Each structure stands twice: as C-alpha cells, then as structure tokens.
Amino acid sequence: MAEAFNDLVLPAEKVARYAVLVEEVAAVLEGEPNLTAKMATVASMLASSFDHFFWTGFYVVDPDKGDELVVGPYQGSLGCMRIAFGRGVCGTAAVTGQSQVVDDVHAFPGHIACDARSASEIVVPVFNAEGTLIAVLDIDSDQPAAFDSNDDLWLKTLVTQVFAGGRPA
C-alpha cells in the first residue's frame, strides 16, 4: 500500500488534499496495532504531502514522568528531546488538551526554538480511545501563518481516526 501512496498525486487544494490523505493513511495503517509504526507513518505521509511542513512529528507523553513530552517519530531537522507540560506550544497543547495554531512562533510566550527557521506552528493533542492524552502532533513551517482552521480540523480528524479509533476524546 505504501508504494501506491508514494506514486499518488494529491489534489492541489488543501481541503481536498487532506480528505484524500486521511483516506490513504487509513488504508496504509489498516490493522496495524503498533503505536510507533502508526506515528512514524503519519509523520512521513504528512511531511511528504505538504511542501511547507518542514518539521512534522510527535512528542509522546513520557509514561515515567507523566508531565513531560519526549520526542517521538518525526520527519525534519533535529527536534527537542523533551518538553515539559505547559512549556512552549507543544507543552501548552498538552496541558490544555486543545490545538494550538500559532501564526508567529516568535510572539508565542515561552516558545521553544528547536529550529530557528520555524515561523509558524500547529500542535494537535493526540488522545487514545479512552480519552487519555498520549502525544501531541507538532508541525512547523518556515512560512508565517502557514496553518488555519482547516489544518486544525483535518489534523484532529486524522489523529482521532488513527489513535482513538475514530472516537473524539
């Protein structure tokens, strides 16, 4: 199935692109139970589908600490290793359980600059089927205001489908 996705030409329009991508992710991951495999596949498929995504990946809740995120599967330059809940865009999403759409990361209080090229960012909390936060999906762009409510809606749809079995948290 991966070969078919690698050869797929996605629609140019963003909403149509997300719609096809969500279906493709579901097809590729059908029957896959492993969390790391799911995260790696989602990060790869998202990164290859949008040219303005220069860092795409997951920060996973550290089960030994509970209030800290540790870098998980990602595509892009070297990421921060650990992020405390409440710190930066990822930590804020983890504490609030709400997506963070940031047009200018340099104006975000406490922004963590893992890569100085980051100009805008979207972070979507990832919940399992029981409604427990397991990770955040973090996407950075070197373009200002690269993300909007459509990105938020479709990324929430994607992570809900993949990690919560289609049930919203």
C-alpha positions as CSV (number, residue, x, y, z in Angstrom):
1,M,0.0,0.0,0.0
2,A,2.9,2.4,0.7
3,E,4.1,2.1,-2.9
4,A,0.7,3.3,-4.1
5,F,0.8,6.3,-1.8
6,N,4.3,7.2,-2.9
7,D,3.1,7.4,-6.5
8,L,-0.2,9.2,-5.7
9,V,-0.6,12.7,-7.0
10,L,-2.6,14.6,-4.3
11,P,-5.1,17.4,-5.1
12,A,-3.6,20.9,-5.1
13,E,-6.4,22.4,-3.0
14,K,-5.7,21.9,0.8
15,V,-9.1,20.6,2.0
16,A,-9.3,18.1,-0.9
17,R,-5.6,17.1,-0.2
18,Y,-6.4,16.4,3.4
19,A,-9.5,14.4,2.5
20,V,-7.5,12.1,0.3
21,L,-4.7,11.9,2.8
22,V,-6.9,10.8,5.6
23,E,-8.3,8.0,3.5
24,E,-4.8,7.0,2.4
25,V,-3.5,6.9,6.0
26,A,-6.4,4.7,7.0
27,A,-5.7,2.3,4.1
28,V,-2.0,2.1,4.9
29,L,-2.5,1.6,8.6
30,E,-5.4,-0.8,8.4
31,G,-4.9,-3.5,11.0
32,E,-1.6,-2.0,12.4
33,P,-1.7,-2.1,16.2
34,N,1.8,-0.7,16.9
35,L,1.8,2.9,18.2
36,T,5.3,3.7,17.0
37,A,4.6,2.4,13.5
38,K,1.4,4.5,13.3
39,M,3.2,7.7,14.4
40,A,6.1,7.1,12.1
41,T,3.7,6.5,9.2
42,V,1.5,9.5,9.9
43,A,4.6,11.8,10.2
44,S,6.0,10.5,7.0
45,M,2.8,10.8,5.0
46,L,2.0,14.3,6.3
47,A,5.6,15.5,5.6
48,S,5.6,14.2,2.1
49,S,2.1,15.7,1.4
50,F,2.7,19.3,2.2
51,D,5.8,21.2,1.0
52,H,5.5,23.9,3.7
53,F,5.8,21.4,6.5
54,F,9.5,21.4,7.4
55,W,9.2,19.6,10.8
56,T,6.4,17.0,11.3
57,G,6.2,14.6,14.2
58,F,5.1,13.6,17.6
59,Y,6.1,14.3,21.1
60,V,4.9,11.4,23.3
61,V,3.8,11.6,26.9
62,D,6.6,10.1,28.9
63,P,5.0,7.4,31.0
64,D,7.7,7.6,33.7
65,K,7.1,11.3,34.3
66,G,3.5,11.9,33.2
67,D,4.0,15.7,32.8
68,E,6.7,15.7,30.2
69,L,6.8,15.1,26.4
70,V,9.6,13.1,24.8
71,V,10.4,13.3,21.1
72,G,8.8,10.5,19.1
73,P,8.7,9.6,15.4
74,Y,9.3,12.7,13.2
75,Q,10.5,14.0,9.8
76,G,12.8,17.0,9.7
77,S,15.7,18.5,11.4
78,L,16.8,17.5,14.9
79,G,13.9,18.1,17.4
80,C,14.0,19.0,21.0
81,M,14.4,15.9,23.2
82,R,12.0,16.8,26.0
83,I,9.3,19.4,26.6
84,A,7.7,20.0,30.0
85,F,3.9,20.2,30.1
86,G,3.0,23.9,29.9
87,R,6.2,25.0,28.2
88,G,6.1,26.3,24.6
89,V,3.5,25.4,22.0
90,C,3.7,21.7,22.5
91,G,3.6,21.9,26.3
92,T,0.6,24.3,26.1
93,A,-1.3,21.9,23.9
94,A,-0.5,19.0,26.3
95,V,-1.8,20.9,29.3
96,T,-4.9,22.4,27.7
97,G,-5.9,19.4,25.6
98,Q,-6.6,22.0,22.8
99,S,-4.9,22.6,19.5
100,Q,-2.6,25.5,19.2
101,V,-2.4,27.3,15.9
102,V,0.4,29.9,16.0
103,D,0.9,32.3,13.2
104,D,4.1,33.7,14.6
105,V,6.0,31.5,16.9
106,H,8.4,34.3,18.0
107,A,5.4,36.1,19.5
108,F,4.2,33.0,21.5
109,P,5.1,33.3,25.2
110,G,7.7,30.7,26.1
111,H,8.2,29.4,22.5
112,I,11.0,26.8,22.4
113,A,13.1,27.3,19.3
114,C,14.2,23.8,18.4
115,D,14.9,25.1,14.9
116,A,15.4,28.8,14.3
117,R,13.7,28.5,10.9
118,S,10.4,27.9,12.5
119,A,8.0,30.8,11.7
120,S,4.6,29.2,12.4
121,E,3.3,26.1,14.1
122,I,0.3,23.9,14.7
123,V,0.1,21.4,17.6
124,V,-2.8,18.9,17.9
125,P,-3.2,16.8,21.1
126,V,-3.4,13.1,20.4
127,F,-5.8,11.0,22.6
128,N,-6.3,7.3,22.7
129,A,-9.8,5.6,22.6
130,E,-10.1,6.1,26.4
131,G,-9.6,9.8,26.1
132,T,-6.1,9.8,27.6
133,L,-3.5,12.2,26.2
134,I,-0.8,10.0,24.6
135,A,1.1,12.6,22.5
136,V,0.9,15.8,20.5
137,L,1.3,16.1,16.8
138,D,3.6,19.0,16.1
139,I,4.0,20.6,12.6
140,D,6.3,23.6,12.0
141,S,6.6,25.7,8.9
142,D,9.2,28.3,7.9
143,Q,6.4,30.4,6.5
144,P,4.4,32.7,8.8
145,A,0.7,32.0,9.3
146,A,1.0,28.7,7.4
147,F,-1.8,27.0,9.3
148,D,-5.5,27.7,9.7
149,S,-8.8,26.2,11.0
150,N,-8.8,23.7,8.1
151,D,-5.5,22.3,9.1
152,D,-6.7,22.1,12.7
153,L,-9.9,20.3,11.7
154,W,-8.3,17.8,9.3
155,L,-5.3,17.0,11.6
156,K,-7.8,16.4,14.5
157,T,-9.8,14.1,12.2
158,L,-6.6,12.3,11.3
159,V,-5.3,11.7,14.8
160,T,-8.7,10.8,16.1
161,Q,-9.1,8.2,13.3
162,V,-5.7,6.7,13.8
163,F,-5.2,6.8,17.6
164,A,-8.7,6.9,19.1
165,G,-10.4,4.6,16.7
166,G,-12.5,7.4,15.2
167,R,-13.9,8.4,18.6
168,P,-13.3,12.0,19.6
169,A,-11.8,12.4,23.1
